[in-house]
């Protein structure tokens, strides 16, 4: 008796039960209606008669070597690979001075190749 409203849809509708399965059951065999969908135009293919049509070339993904930016807590963020450091104003100045010391230790490079 409890399953009767689910198996007999008019009785289920009388008791305000969700018996949408009877409508969906008959829609299984219908093809979907795409009459309101705008189709994209086909891209022309390069053929010997028209060599000016060039297929799209995939753009390689850009490699990011390092990233410098400011944070919301008045800090400077420096990210290289998986490593990230955040510095305040004094830390940035110390890093600049250290890089200058190491830059001065490098030998001049000759461009003879």
MOPAC internal coordinates of N, CA, C and O (Angstrom, degrees):
PM7 1SCF
backbone

  N    0.0000 0     0.00 0     0.00 0    0    0    0
  C    1.4464 1     0.00 0     0.00 0    1    0    0
  C    1.5362 1   110.95 1     0.00 0    2    1    0
  O    1.2310 1   120.99 1   145.16 1    3    2    1
  N    1.3548 1   115.71 1   -34.84 1    3    2    1
  C    1.4554 1   118.32 1  -178.55 1    5    3    2
  C    1.5303 1   111.95 1   -69.37 1    6    5    3
  O    1.2310 1   119.78 1   149.37 1    7    6    5
  N    1.3092 1   118.03 1   -30.63 1    7    6    5
  C    1.4666 1   121.90 1  -177.87 1    9    7    6
  C    1.5188 1   111.86 1   -85.47 1   10    9    7
  O    1.2310 1   119.14 1   168.40 1   11   10    9
  N    1.3137 1   119.25 1   -11.60 1   11   10    9
  C    1.4639 1   121.91 1  -175.98 1   13   11   10
  C    1.5347 1   113.07 1   -59.33 1   14   13   11
  O    1.2310 1   117.77 1   137.01 1   15   14   13
  N    1.3609 1   121.85 1   -42.99 1   15   14   13
  C    1.4798 1   119.52 1   178.28 1   17   15   14
  C    1.5317 1   112.92 1   -64.40 1   18   17   15
  O    1.2310 1   120.25 1   153.92 1   19   18   17
  N    1.3360 1   117.12 1   -26.08 1   19   18   17
  C    1.4595 1   119.77 1   178.89 1   21   19   18
  C    1.5232 1   112.01 1   -81.94 1   22   21   19
  O    1.2310 1   120.14 1   151.88 1   23   22   21
  N    1.3106 1   117.34 1   -28.12 1   23   22   21
  C    1.4705 1   120.47 1  -178.90 1   25   23   22
  C    1.5220 1   111.88 1   -90.53 1   26   25   23
  O    1.2310 1   119.51 1   157.03 1   27   26   25
  N    1.2901 1   118.55 1   -22.97 1   27   26   25
  C    1.4592 1   122.99 1   179.03 1   29   27   26
  C    1.5348 1   107.40 1  -116.79 1   30   29   27
  O    1.2310 1   119.75 1   -83.95 1   31   30   29
  N    1.3507 1   118.08 1    96.05 1   31   30   29
  C    1.4729 1   121.44 1  -171.11 1   33   31   30
  C    1.5242 1   115.82 1   -56.09 1   34   33   31
  O    1.2310 1   117.97 1   140.91 1   35   34   33
  N    1.3580 1   121.48 1   -39.09 1   35   34   33
  C    1.4695 1   117.17 1   179.23 1   37   35   34
  C    1.5294 1   113.12 1   -61.46 1   38   37   35
  O    1.2310 1   120.48 1   144.15 1   39   38   37
  N    1.3283 1   116.68 1   -35.85 1   39   38   37
  C    1.4591 1   119.78 1   177.92 1   41   39   38
  C    1.5369 1   110.23 1   -69.00 1   42   41   39
  O    1.2310 1   120.63 1   142.68 1   43   42   41
  N    1.3333 1   116.39 1   -37.32 1   43   42   41
  C    1.4647 1   120.03 1   177.24 1   45   43   42
  C    1.5166 1   111.81 1   -65.20 1   46   45   43
  O    1.2310 1   120.25 1   141.76 1   47   46   45
  N    1.3426 1   117.13 1   -38.24 1   47   46   45
  C    1.4613 1   119.88 1   177.59 1   49   47   46
  C    1.5302 1   110.73 1   -66.96 1   50   49   47
  O    1.2310 1   120.41 1   147.27 1   51   50   49
  N    1.2974 1   116.81 1   -32.73 1   51   50   49
  C    1.4566 1   120.91 1   177.99 1   53   51   50
  C    1.5309 1   110.14 1   -62.31 1   54   53   51
  O    1.2310 1   120.57 1   142.06 1   55   54   53
  N    1.3427 1   116.52 1   -37.94 1   55   54   53
  C    1.4675 1   121.39 1   179.87 1   57   55   54
  C    1.5299 1   112.45 1   -90.81 1   58   57   55
  O    1.2310 1   120.01 1  -169.70 1   59   58   57
  N    1.3523 1   117.58 1    10.30 1   59   58   57
  C    1.4619 1   123.83 1   179.60 1   61   59   58
  C    1.5279 1   112.47 1    58.24 1   62   61   59
  O    1.2310 1   120.36 1  -138.43 1   63   62   61
  N    1.3249 1   116.92 1    41.57 1   63   62   61
  C    1.4643 1   121.57 1   176.02 1   65   63   62
  C    1.5280 1   108.68 1   -95.75 1   66   65   63
  O    1.2310 1   120.73 1   -24.18 1   67   66   65
  N    1.3230 1   116.20 1   155.82 1   67   66   65
  C    1.4631 1   121.51 1   178.74 1   69   67   66
  C    1.5251 1   108.38 1   -80.86 1   70   69   67
  O    1.2310 1   121.00 1   -76.90 1   71   70   69
  N    1.3000 1   115.69 1   103.10 1   71   70   69
  C    1.4652 1   120.60 1   179.98 1   73   71   70
  C    1.5223 1   109.17 1  -121.70 1   74   73   71
  O    1.2310 1   120.89 1  -133.67 1   75   74   73
  N    1.3315 1   115.90 1    46.33 1   75   74   73
  C    1.4562 1   120.46 1  -179.97 1   77   75   74
  C    1.5214 1   111.94 1   -72.73 1   78   77   75
  O    1.2310 1   119.69 1   170.29 1   79   78   77
  N    1.3180 1   118.20 1    -9.71 1   79   78   77
  C    1.4549 1   120.54 1  -177.23 1   81   79   78
  C    1.5177 1   111.22 1   -62.58 1   82   81   79
  O    1.2310 1   119.91 1   150.82 1   83   82   81
  N    1.3397 1   117.77 1   -29.18 1   83   82   81
  C    1.4627 1   118.50 1  -178.10 1   85   83   82
  C    1.5257 1   110.61 1   -69.70 1   86   85   83
  O    1.2310 1   119.99 1   145.37 1   87   86   85
  N    1.3275 1   117.63 1   -34.63 1   87   86   85
  C    1.4687 1   119.55 1   176.20 1   89   87   86
  C    1.5238 1   110.86 1   -74.68 1   90   89   87
  O    1.2310 1   120.71 1   137.98 1   91   90   89
  N    1.3231 1   116.25 1   -42.02 1   91   90   89
  C    1.4633 1   120.16 1  -178.73 1   93   91   90
  C    1.5235 1   111.31 1   -68.28 1   94   93   91
  O    1.2310 1   120.36 1   150.61 1   95   94   93
  N    1.3249 1   116.92 1   -29.39 1   95   94   93
  C    1.4559 1   120.18 1  -178.44 1   97   95   94
  C    1.5295 1   110.38 1   -63.30 1   98   97   95
  O    1.2310 1   120.17 1   141.10 1   99   98   97
  N    1.3199 1   117.28 1   -38.90 1   99   98   97
  C    1.4509 1   119.95 1  -178.69 1  101   99   98
  C    1.5303 1   111.85 1   -80.97 1  102  101   99
  O    1.2310 1   120.12 1   165.33 1  103  102  101
  N    1.3224 1   117.37 1   -14.67 1  103  102  101
  C    1.4575 1   120.87 1   176.96 1  105  103  102
  C    1.5250 1   112.76 1   -83.91 1  106  105  103
  O    1.2310 1   119.22 1   173.64 1  107  106  105
  N    1.3235 1   119.08 1    -6.36 1  107  106  105
  C    1.4647 1   121.19 1   179.74 1  109  107  106
  C    1.5185 1   111.58 1   -60.44 1  110  109  107
  O    1.2310 1   120.72 1   143.46 1  111  110  109
  N    1.3083 1   116.23 1   -36.54 1  111  110  109
  C    1.4578 1   120.11 1  -172.40 1  113  111  110
  C    1.5238 1   112.43 1   -94.36 1  114  113  111
  O    1.2310 1   119.94 1   177.96 1  115  114  113
  N    1.3256 1   117.72 1    -2.04 1  115  114  113
  C    1.4564 1   120.64 1   178.35 1  117  115  114
  C    1.5232 1   109.78 1   -83.92 1  118  117  115
  O    1.2310 1   121.52 1   -33.32 1  119  118  117
  N    1.3126 1   114.71 1   146.68 1  119  118  117
  C    1.4586 1   118.60 1   173.48 1  121  119  118
  C    1.5283 1   107.98 1   -80.82 1  122  121  119
  O    1.2310 1   120.31 1   -34.52 1  123  122  121
  N    1.3267 1   117.02 1   145.48 1  123  122  121
  C    1.4640 1   118.17 1   179.40 1  125  123  122
  C    1.5222 1   110.75 1   -66.00 1  126  125  123
  O    1.2310 1   121.08 1   -33.82 1  127  126  125
  N    1.3175 1   115.54 1   146.18 1  127  126  125
  C    1.4578 1   122.09 1  -177.98 1  129  127  126
  C    1.5268 1   109.22 1   -93.65 1  130  129  127
  O    1.2310 1   120.62 1   -68.17 1  131  130  129
  N    1.3375 1   116.41 1   111.83 1  131  130  129
  C    1.4573 1   121.51 1   178.99 1  133  131  130
  C    1.5229 1   110.56 1  -111.75 1  134  133  131
  O    1.2310 1   119.68 1  -148.31 1  135  134  133
  N    1.3121 1   118.22 1    31.69 1  135  134  133
  C    1.4562 1   120.93 1  -176.82 1  137  135  134
  C    1.5263 1   112.16 1   -71.70 1  138  137  135
  O    1.2310 1   119.52 1   157.26 1  139  138  137
  N    1.3291 1   118.52 1   -22.74 1  139  138  137
  C    1.4623 1   120.52 1  -178.33 1  141  139  138
  C    1.5247 1   112.37 1   -97.82 1  142  141  139
  O    1.2310 1   119.75 1  -168.72 1  143  142  141
  N    1.3295 1   118.08 1    11.28 1  143  142  141
  C    1.4565 1   122.27 1  -178.85 1  145  143  142
  C    1.5211 1   109.28 1  -100.42 1  146  145  143
  O    1.2310 1   120.77 1   -49.28 1  147  146  145
  N    1.3182 1   116.14 1   130.72 1  147  146  145
  C    1.4624 1   120.82 1   177.93 1  149  147  146
  C    1.5191 1   108.06 1   -85.03 1  150  149  147
  O    1.2310 1   120.45 1   -52.26 1  151  150  149
  N    1.3088 1   116.75 1   127.74 1  151  150  149
  C    1.4613 1   121.15 1  -178.33 1  153  151  150
  C    1.5244 1   109.17 1   -87.87 1  154  153  151
  O    1.2310 1   121.18 1   -37.97 1  155  154  153
  N    1.3343 1   115.35 1   142.03 1  155  154  153
  C    1.4528 1   120.64 1   176.43 1  157  155  154
  C    1.5216 1   109.13 1   -73.72 1  158  157  155
  O    1.2310 1   120.26 1   -36.21 1  159  158  157
  N    1.3202 1   117.10 1   143.79 1  159  158  157
  C    1.4632 1   118.16 1   176.79 1  161  159  158
  C    1.5280 1   110.04 1   -69.38 1  162  161  159
  O    1.2310 1   121.13 1   -33.14 1  163  162  161
  N    1.2996 1   115.44 1   146.86 1  163  162  161
  C    1.4568 1   119.29 1   179.90 1  165  163  162
  C    1.5175 1   109.82 1   -73.89 1  166  165  163
  O    1.2310 1   121.08 1   -37.00 1  167  166  165
  N    1.3334 1   115.53 1   143.00 1  167  166  165
  C    1.4472 1   119.24 1   177.24 1  169  167  166
  C    1.5227 1   108.86 1   -78.33 1  170  169  167
  O    1.2310 1   120.32 1   -45.00 1  171  170  169
  N    1.3191 1   117.00 1   135.00 1  171  170  169
  C    1.4599 1   118.29 1   177.67 1  173  171  170
  C    1.5181 1   110.40 1   -68.51 1  174  173  171
  O    1.2310 1   120.99 1   -35.71 1  175  174  173
  N    1.3040 1   115.71 1   144.29 1  175  174  173
  C    1.4584 1   121.60 1  -178.76 1  177  175  174
  C    1.5264 1   109.22 1   -97.69 1  178  177  175
  O    1.2310 1   121.02 1   -30.61 1  179  178  177
  N    1.3218 1   115.66 1   149.39 1  179  178  177
  C    1.4584 1   120.30 1   178.70 1  181  179  178
  C    1.5221 1   108.75 1   -71.26 1  182  181  179
  O    1.2310 1   120.99 1   -55.81 1  183  182  181
  N    1.2968 1   115.72 1   124.19 1  183  182  181
  C    1.4688 1   121.92 1   179.36 1  185  183  182
  C    1.5221 1   107.78 1  -127.46 1  186  185  183
  O    1.2310 1   120.20 1   -20.76 1  187  186  185
  N    1.3137 1   117.21 1   159.24 1  187  186  185
  C    1.4742 1   118.45 1  -179.24 1  189  187  186
  C    1.5235 1   112.69 1   -59.17 1  190  189  187
  O    1.2310 1   119.44 1   150.57 1  191  190  189
  N    1.3368 1   118.67 1   -29.43 1  191  190  189
  C    1.4568 1   120.12 1  -179.65 1  193  191  190
  C    1.5309 1   111.34 1   -70.97 1  194  193  191
  O    1.2310 1   120.25 1   151.73 1  195  194  193
  N    1.3337 1   117.13 1   -28.27 1  195  194  193
  C    1.4575 1   121.36 1  -178.41 1  197  195  194
  C    1.5297 1   108.63 1  -130.13 1  198  197  195
  O    1.2310 1   119.46 1   -97.50 1  199  198  197
  N    1.3309 1   118.64 1    82.50 1  199  198  197
  C    1.4738 1   120.20 1  -176.00 1  201  199  198
  C    1.5188 1   113.39 1   -77.58 1  202  201  199
  O    1.2310 1   119.35 1   176.17 1  203  202  201
  N    1.3453 1   118.85 1    -3.83 1  203  202  201
  C    1.4560 1   120.42 1  -176.66 1  205  203  202
  C    1.5221 1   112.79 1   -80.83 1  206  205  203
  O    1.2310 1   119.89 1   165.96 1  207  206  205
  N    1.3030 1   117.81 1   -14.04 1  207  206  205
  C    1.4608 1   120.90 1   178.36 1  209  207  206
  C    1.5201 1   107.44 1   -83.18 1  210  209  207
  O    1.2310 1   120.92 1   -63.39 1  211  210  209
  N    1.3148 1   115.84 1   116.61 1  211  210  209
  C    1.4576 1   121.36 1  -176.94 1  213  211  210
  C    1.5253 1   108.15 1  -109.43 1  214  213  211
  O    1.2310 1   120.22 1   -49.40 1  215  214  213
  N    1.3250 1   117.18 1   130.60 1  215  214  213
  C    1.4710 1   118.19 1   177.85 1  217  215  214
  C    1.5261 1   110.11 1   -66.25 1  218  217  215
  O    1.2310 1   119.95 1   -28.55 1  219  218  217
  N    1.3222 1   117.71 1   151.45 1  219  218  217
  C    1.4660 1   119.74 1  -179.12 1  221  219  218
  C    1.5201 1   111.44 1   -64.45 1  222  221  219
  O    1.2310 1   120.99 1   -40.76 1  223  222  221
  N    1.3115 1   115.71 1   139.24 1  223  222  221
  C    1.4563 1   122.52 1  -179.06 1  225  223  222
  C    1.5217 1   108.13 1   -98.61 1  226  225  223
  O    1.2310 1   119.83 1   -51.31 1  227  226  225
  N    1.3264 1   117.93 1   128.69 1  227  226  225
  C    1.4684 1   118.25 1   178.89 1  229  227  226
  C    1.5202 1   110.56 1   -66.63 1  230  229  227
  O    1.2310 1   120.83 1   -41.80 1  231  230  229
  N    1.3266 1   116.01 1   138.20 1  231  230  229
  C    1.4586 1   121.94 1  -179.74 1  233  231  230
  C    1.5254 1   107.97 1   -89.24 1  234  233  231
  O    1.2310 1   119.91 1   -54.07 1  235  234  233
  N    1.3203 1   117.77 1   125.93 1  235  234  233
  C    1.4696 1   118.47 1   179.80 1  237  235  234
  C    1.5236 1   110.71 1   -68.03 1  238  237  235
  O    1.2310 1   121.61 1   -32.21 1  239  238  237
  N    1.3062 1   114.53 1   147.79 1  239  238  237
  C    1.4611 1   120.13 1  -179.08 1  241  239  238
  C    1.5267 1   109.46 1   -71.16 1  242  241  239
  O    1.2310 1   120.45 1   -42.09 1  243  242  241
  N    1.3248 1   116.74 1   137.91 1  243  242  241
  C    1.4579 1   121.45 1  -178.03 1  245  243  242
  C    1.5204 1   110.31 1   -72.87 1  246  245  243
  O    1.2310 1   121.07 1   -41.16 1  247  246  245
  N    1.3412 1   115.56 1   138.84 1  247  246  245
  C    1.4552 1   120.70 1   176.53 1  249  247  246
  C    1.5208 1   108.20 1   -93.72 1  250  249  247
  O    1.2310 1   120.65 1   -52.28 1  251  250  249
  N    1.3074 1   116.37 1   127.72 1  251  250  249
  C    1.4584 1   121.25 1   179.30 1  253  251  250
  C    1.5244 1   107.15 1  -100.49 1  254  253  251
  O    1.2310 1   120.63 1   -62.60 1  255  254  253
  N    1.3410 1   116.39 1   117.40 1  255  254  253
  C    1.4538 1   120.75 1  -178.36 1  257  255  254
  C    1.5244 1   111.46 1   -87.62 1  258  257  255
  O    1.2310 1   120.41 1   139.00 1  259  258  257
  N    1.3138 1   116.82 1   -41.00 1  259  258  257
  C    1.4559 1   119.75 1   176.40 1  261  259  258
  C    1.5166 1   109.38 1  -152.02 1  262  261  259
  O    1.2310 1   121.32 1   -16.61 1  263  262  261
  N    1.3265 1   115.08 1   163.39 1  263  262  261
  C    1.4605 1   121.11 1  -178.18 1  265  263  262
  C    1.5285 1   108.35 1  -143.64 1  266  265  263
  O    1.2310 1   120.81 1   -48.46 1  267  266  265
  N    1.3435 1   116.05 1   131.54 1  267  266  265
  C    1.4537 1   121.84 1   177.86 1  269  267  266
  C    1.5245 1   107.79 1  -123.63 1  270  269  267
  O    1.2310 1   120.96 1   -44.62 1  271  270  269
  N    1.3276 1   115.77 1   135.38 1  271  270  269
  C    1.4540 1   118.91 1   180.00 1  273  271  270
  C    1.5142 1   110.69 1  -163.75 1  274  273  271
  O    1.2310 1   120.90 1    -5.64 1  275  274  273
  N    1.3141 1   115.89 1   174.36 1  275  274  273
  C    1.4590 1   120.37 1   178.75 1  277  275  274
  C    1.5223 1   109.19 1  -105.90 1  278  277  275
  O    1.2310 1   121.11 1   -29.27 1  279  278  277
  N    1.3225 1   115.49 1   150.73 1  279  278  277
  C    1.4555 1   121.08 1  -179.82 1  281  279  278
  C    1.5222 1   109.46 1  -103.85 1  282  281  279
  O    1.2310 1   121.10 1    -4.32 1  283  282  281
  N    1.3221 1   115.50 1   175.68 1  283  282  281
  C    1.4663 1   120.09 1  -179.19 1  285  283  282
  C    1.5286 1   112.62 1   -79.44 1  286  285  283
  O    1.2310 1   119.85 1   173.33 1  287  286  285
  N    1.3328 1   117.90 1    -6.67 1  287  286  285
  C    1.4618 1   120.89 1  -179.01 1  289  287  286
  C    1.5225 1   111.77 1  -105.95 1  290  289  287
  O    1.2310 1   120.28 1  -148.98 1  291  290  289
  N    1.3563 1   117.07 1    31.02 1  291  290  289
  C    1.4565 1   123.28 1   177.70 1  293  291  290
  C    1.5245 1   111.08 1    58.59 1  294  293  291
  O    1.2310 1   120.53 1  -132.99 1  295  294  293
  N    1.3197 1   116.60 1    47.01 1  295  294  293
  C    1.4584 1   123.31 1   178.33 1  297  295  294
  C    1.5222 1   108.77 1  -130.33 1  298  297  295
  O    1.2310 1   121.04 1   -18.54 1  299  298  297
  N    1.3189 1   115.61 1   161.46 1  299  298  297
  C    1.4607 1   122.43 1   174.57 1  301  299  298
  C    1.5168 1   107.33 1  -106.17 1  302  301  299
  O    1.2310 1   120.63 1   -48.38 1  303  302  301
  N    1.3197 1   116.39 1   131.62 1  303  302  301
  C    1.4562 1   121.75 1  -178.36 1  305  303  302
  C    1.5258 1   108.57 1  -108.98 1  306  305  303
  O    1.2310 1   120.83 1   -48.09 1  307  306  305
  N    1.3299 1   116.02 1   131.91 1  307  306  305
  C    1.4632 1   122.19 1   177.12 1  309  307  306
  C    1.5169 1   107.34 1  -124.44 1  310  309  307
  O    1.2310 1   120.39 1   -60.48 1  311  310  309
  N    1.3284 1   116.86 1   119.52 1  311  310  309
  C    1.4612 1   121.50 1  -177.14 1  313  311  310
  C    1.5180 1   109.00 1  -121.18 1  314  313  311
  O    1.2310 1   121.19 1   -50.24 1  315  314  313
  N    1.3277 1   115.32 1   129.76 1  315  314  313
  C    1.4591 1   121.54 1   176.16 1  317  315  314
  C    1.5186 1   107.10 1  -137.11 1  318  317  315
  O    1.2310 1   120.80 1   -65.48 1  319  318  317
  N    1.3257 1   116.07 1   114.52 1  319  318  317
  C    1.4641 1   120.12 1  -176.82 1  321  319  318
  C    1.5169 1   109.55 1    66.65 1  322  321  319
  O    1.2310 1   120.76 1    53.13 1  323  322  321
  N    1.3387 1   116.16 1  -126.87 1  323  322  321
  C    1.4548 1   121.18 1   179.10 1  325  323  322
  C    1.5271 1   112.36 1   -92.58 1  326  325  323
  O    1.2310 1   120.49 1   173.95 1  327  326  325
  N    1.3521 1   116.67 1    -6.05 1  327  326  325
  C    1.4547 1   121.17 1  -176.66 1  329  327  326
  C    1.5218 1   110.21 1   -92.90 1  330  329  327
  O    1.2310 1   120.66 1   -39.51 1  331  330  329
  N    1.3243 1   116.35 1   140.49 1  331  330  329
  C    1.4590 1   120.54 1   176.52 1  333  331  330
  C    1.5205 1   108.58 1  -141.43 1  334  333  331
  O    1.2310 1   121.04 1   -46.55 1  335  334  333
  N    1.3342 1   115.62 1   133.45 1  335  334  333
  C    1.4574 1   119.82 1   175.15 1  337  335  334
  C    1.5231 1   108.02 1  -123.48 1  338  337  335
  O    1.2310 1   121.08 1   -33.54 1  339  338  337
  N    1.3284 1   115.54 1   146.46 1  339  338  337
  C    1.4590 1   121.03 1   175.02 1  341  339  338
  C    1.5190 1   107.28 1  -120.19 1  342  341  339
  O    1.2310 1   120.80 1   -41.80 1  343  342  341
  N    1.3408 1   116.08 1   138.20 1  343  342  341
  C    1.4594 1   120.98 1  -174.69 1  345  343  342
  C    1.5237 1   109.65 1  -135.04 1  346  345  343
  O    1.2310 1   121.49 1   -29.20 1  347  346  345
  N    1.3277 1   114.76 1   150.80 1  347  346  345
  C    1.4537 1   119.40 1   171.15 1  349  347  346
  C    1.5232 1   108.00 1   -89.80 1  350  349  347
  O    1.2310 1   119.68 1     9.94 1  351  350  349
  N    1.3290 1   118.21 1  -170.06 1  351  350  349
  C    1.4614 1   121.80 1  -174.99 1  353  351  350
  C    1.5355 1   111.68 1   -63.31 1  354  353  351
  O    1.2310 1   120.17 1   140.18 1  355  354  353
  N    1.3252 1   117.28 1   -39.82 1  355  354  353
  C    1.4623 1   121.12 1   179.66 1  357  355  354
  C    1.5310 1   110.14 1   -67.44 1  358  357  355
  O    1.2310 1   120.41 1   140.05 1  359  358  357
  N    1.3222 1   116.83 1   -39.95 1  359  358  357
  C    1.4635 1   120.53 1   179.02 1  361  359  358
  C    1.5181 1   112.05 1   -64.45 1  362  361  359
  O    1.2310 1   119.91 1   141.38 1  363  362  361
  N    1.3268 1   117.78 1   -38.62 1  363  362  361
  C    1.4621 1   121.34 1   177.76 1  365  363  362
  C    1.5179 1   110.07 1   -64.69 1  366  365  363
  O    1.2310 1   120.14 1   136.84 1  367  366  365
  N    1.3353 1   117.33 1   -43.16 1  367  366  365
  C    1.4655 1   120.55 1   179.67 1  369  367  366
  C    1.5245 1   110.79 1   -64.53 1  370  369  367
  O    1.2310 1   119.37 1   139.52 1  371  370  369
  N    1.3394 1   118.80 1   -40.48 1  371  370  369
  C    1.4641 1   121.56 1   177.26 1  373  371  370
  C    1.5247 1   110.83 1   -63.13 1  374  373  371
  O    1.2310 1   120.24 1   139.35 1  375  374  373
  N    1.3254 1   117.14 1   -40.65 1  375  374  373
  C    1.4668 1   119.84 1   178.93 1  377  375  374
  C    1.5255 1   110.94 1   -64.45 1  378  377  375
  O    1.2310 1   120.13 1   139.58 1  379  378  377
  N    1.3213 1   117.35 1   -40.42 1  379  378  377
  C    1.4708 1   120.69 1   178.52 1  381  379  378
  C    1.5257 1   110.26 1   -62.72 1  382  381  379
  O    1.2310 1   120.19 1   136.53 1  383  382  381
  N    1.3228 1   117.24 1   -43.47 1  383  382  381
  C    1.4666 1   120.46 1   179.68 1  385  383  382
  C    1.5229 1   111.38 1   -65.24 1  386  385  383
  O    1.2310 1   119.78 1   139.41 1  387  386  385
  N    1.3314 1   118.03 1   -40.59 1  387  386  385
  C    1.4622 1   120.79 1   178.68 1  389  387  386
  C    1.5237 1   111.09 1   -65.24 1  390  389  387
  O    1.2310 1   120.37 1   139.14 1  391  390  389
  N    1.3363 1   116.89 1   -40.86 1  391  390  389
  C    1.4656 1   119.19 1   178.23 1  393  391  390
  C    1.5230 1   111.06 1   -65.03 1  394  393  391
  O    1.2310 1   120.10 1   143.98 1  395  394  393
  N    1.3327 1   117.41 1   -36.02 1  395  394  393
  C    1.4640 1   120.12 1   177.65 1  397  395  394
  C    1.5173 1   111.18 1   -65.06 1  398  397  395
  O    1.2310 1   119.67 1   140.32 1  399  398  397
  N    1.3356 1   118.24 1   -39.68 1  399  398  397
  C    1.4665 1   121.57 1   177.79 1  401  399  398
  C    1.5218 1   110.20 1   -62.62 1  402  401  399
  O    1.2310 1   120.18 1   133.51 1  403  402  401
  N    1.3165 1   117.26 1   -46.49 1  403  402  401
  C    1.4645 1   120.09 1  -178.99 1  405  403  402
  C    1.5282 1   111.37 1   -69.54 1  406  405  403
  O    1.2310 1   119.94 1   147.82 1  407  406  405
  N    1.3395 1   117.73 1   -32.18 1  407  406  405
  C    1.4576 1   120.80 1   176.79 1  409  407  406
  C    1.5227 1   110.22 1   -63.96 1  410  409  407
  O    1.2310 1   120.35 1   140.70 1  411  410  409
  N    1.3303 1   116.94 1   -39.30 1  411  410  409
  C    1.4597 1   120.61 1  -178.87 1  413  411  410
  C    1.5292 1   111.94 1   -70.68 1  414  413  411
  O    1.2310 1   119.47 1   159.07 1  415  414  413
  N    1.3129 1   118.61 1   -20.93 1  415  414  413
  C    1.4618 1   121.58 1   179.25 1  417  415  414
  C    1.5242 1   112.69 1   -80.98 1  418  417  415
  O    1.2310 1   119.98 1   164.54 1  419  418  417
  N    1.3241 1   117.65 1   -15.46 1  419  418  417
  C    1.4571 1   120.44 1  -178.74 1  421  419  418
  C    1.5148 1   110.57 1   -73.84 1  422  421  419
  O    1.2310 1   121.45 1   -34.52 1  423  422  421
  N    1.3184 1   114.83 1   145.48 1  423  422  421
  C    1.4572 1   120.07 1   175.58 1  425  423  422
  C    1.4994 1   109.05 1   -83.56 1  426  425  423
  O    1.2310 1   120.84 1   -26.01 1  427  426  425
  N    1.3322 1   116.01 1   153.99 1  427  426  425
  C    1.4529 1   120.54 1   176.73 1  429  427  426
  C    1.5168 1   109.48 1   -67.47 1  430  429  427
  O    1.2310 1   121.12 1   -41.51 1  431  430  429
  N    1.3274 1   115.47 1   138.49 1  431  430  429
  C    1.4590 1   120.58 1   179.75 1  433  431  430
  C    1.5151 1   109.97 1   -95.01 1  434  433  431
  O    1.2310 1   120.92 1   -42.27 1  435  434  433
  N    1.3159 1   115.84 1   137.73 1  435  434  433
  C    1.4673 1   120.56 1   174.65 1  437  435  434
  C    1.5084 1   107.35 1   -93.84 1  438  437  435
  O    1.2310 1   120.93 1   -41.98 1  439  438  437
  N    1.3079 1   115.82 1   138.02 1  439  438  437
  C    1.4726 1   120.51 1  -179.85 1  441  439  438
  C    1.5222 1   111.26 1   -92.56 1  442  441  439
  O    1.2310 1   119.79 1  -142.72 1  443  442  441
  N    1.3016 1   118.00 1    37.28 1  443  442  441
  C    1.4674 1   121.86 1   178.91 1  445  443  442
  C    1.5258 1   108.51 1   -90.17 1  446  445  443
  O    1.2310 1   121.27 1   -69.58 1  447  446  445
  N    1.3135 1   115.17 1   110.42 1  447  446  445
  C    1.4646 1   118.81 1   178.83 1  449  447  446
  C    1.4870 1   110.26 1  -137.15 1  450  449  447
  O    1.2310 1   120.10 1   180.00 1  451  450  449

